[in-house]
Amino acid sequence: MPSSTSPAFTKLVVHDLETLAAFYRDAYGLHAVSRVRGERIANEEIDEIMLSTDPTASFGTLVLLEYLGRGASANGEVILGFTTDDLDGLLERVRASGGSVVESVKEMPERGIRVAFAADPEGHLAELVQLLP
């Protein structure tokens, strides 16, 4: 029988690592828990910051990765998903942190959710979901 495997993290390629780390801290409350500098992936030098909701974690569930020798990457390569108990408040924090609302809140009571889409300062999309009681 094969060993068990489950998703553990999402790695987002960004162009301005420090700005995006600050955005995800301020908008989503994530904490930088680890950093890797000077390593290489396929002969390209990288810098990455691992983020977690738990500031004491040793491993991040969202990893921001910058290829040091590249320009900005195309957006749309990934859509991040966040759940929240205060969708309106989260959208305010996204705006205040330099992001934007791409699609306003849509009520979907038949699915038991409210949903919106937002973008970080580089245009990476996030789907934001609030579960209805």
C-alpha positions in Angstrom: 0.0 0.0 0.0 1.4 3.5 -0.9 2.1 6.0 1.8 -0.4 8.7 2.6 0.0 12.1 0.9 -1.9 15.3 1.5 -1.5 18.9 0.4 0.8 20.8 2.8 1.5 24.2 1.3 1.1 26.6 -1.6 4.1 28.3 -3.2 3.4 31.6 -4.9 6.0 33.1 -7.2 6.2 36.8 -6.6 8.4 39.7 -7.8 8.7 41.9 -4.7 9.1 39.5 -1.8 9.2 42.0 1.1 6.1 44.0 -0.1 4.1 40.8 -0.6 5.1 39.4 2.8 4.0 42.6 4.5 0.7 42.5 2.5 -0.1 38.9 3.6 0.8 39.8 7.2 -1.3 42.9 7.3 -4.3 41.7 5.2 -4.6 38.1 6.3 -2.7 38.0 9.6 -0.1 35.5 8.5 3.3 35.4 10.2 6.7 34.9 8.6 8.0 31.7 10.3 11.0 30.8 8.1 13.1 32.1 5.3 15.4 30.5 2.7 18.0 32.6 0.9 20.7 31.7 -1.6 19.3 28.3 -2.5 18.7 27.4 -6.1 15.9 25.7 -8.0 16.9 24.5 -11.5 20.0 26.7 -11.3 18.0 29.9 -10.5 18.8 31.6 -7.2 15.7 32.1 -4.9 14.6 33.9 -1.8 11.5 32.7 -0.1 9.5 33.4 3.0 7.2 30.8 4.6 4.0 32.2 6.2 1.7 30.6 8.7 -1.3 31.5 10.8 0.6 30.2 13.8 3.6 32.4 14.7 5.3 29.5 16.5 5.1 27.1 13.5 8.3 25.8 12.0 6.7 25.3 8.5 4.6 27.6 6.5 1.4 26.8 4.6 1.8 29.7 2.2 5.3 30.2 0.7 6.2 33.3 -1.2 9.1 32.7 -3.6 11.1 35.2 -5.6 13.4 34.1 -8.4 16.2 36.6 -8.0 17.2 36.7 -11.7 13.7 37.1 -13.1 11.3 39.9 -13.7 7.7 39.8 -12.7 5.8 36.6 -13.5 2.4 36.4 -15.1 -0.6 36.5 -12.8 -3.2 33.8 -12.8 -0.8 30.9 -12.1 -2.6 30.1 -8.9 -5.7 31.3 -6.9 -5.2 31.3 -3.2 -8.2 30.3 -1.0 -8.9 31.9 2.4 -11.9 31.3 4.7 -13.0 34.0 7.2 -15.7 34.7 9.7 -15.8 38.4 8.6 -15.7 38.8 4.8 -16.4 42.5 4.9 -13.7 43.1 7.4 -11.2 41.1 5.4 -11.9 43.1 2.3 -11.3 46.3 4.2 -7.9 44.9 5.4 -7.1 43.9 1.8 -7.7 47.4 0.5 -5.9 49.0 3.5 -2.9 46.8 2.8 -2.5 47.8 -0.8 -4.6 45.1 -2.4 -7.9 45.4 -4.4 -11.3 43.8 -4.6 -11.7 42.1 -8.0 -15.3 40.8 -7.4 -17.5 42.1 -4.7 -19.3 39.9 -2.2 -21.7 37.4 -3.8 -24.3 35.9 -1.5 -24.7 32.1 -2.2 -27.2 30.9 0.5 -27.9 27.7 -1.5 -24.2 26.8 -1.0 -24.0 28.2 2.5 -21.4 30.8 1.7 -20.6 34.4 0.9 -17.7 34.8 -1.6 -15.5 37.6 -3.0 -12.3 37.8 -5.0 -9.4 40.0 -4.1 -5.9 40.7 -5.5 -2.6 41.4 -3.7 -0.4 44.4 -4.8 1.1 42.3 -7.7 -2.4 41.1 -8.9 -2.4 37.5 -7.6 -6.0 36.4 -7.0 -7.5 35.1 -3.7 -10.9 33.6 -3.3 -12.3 34.7 0.0 -15.1 32.6 1.5 -17.3 33.1 4.6 -19.4 30.2 5.7 -22.9 31.1 6.6 -24.4 30.0 9.9 
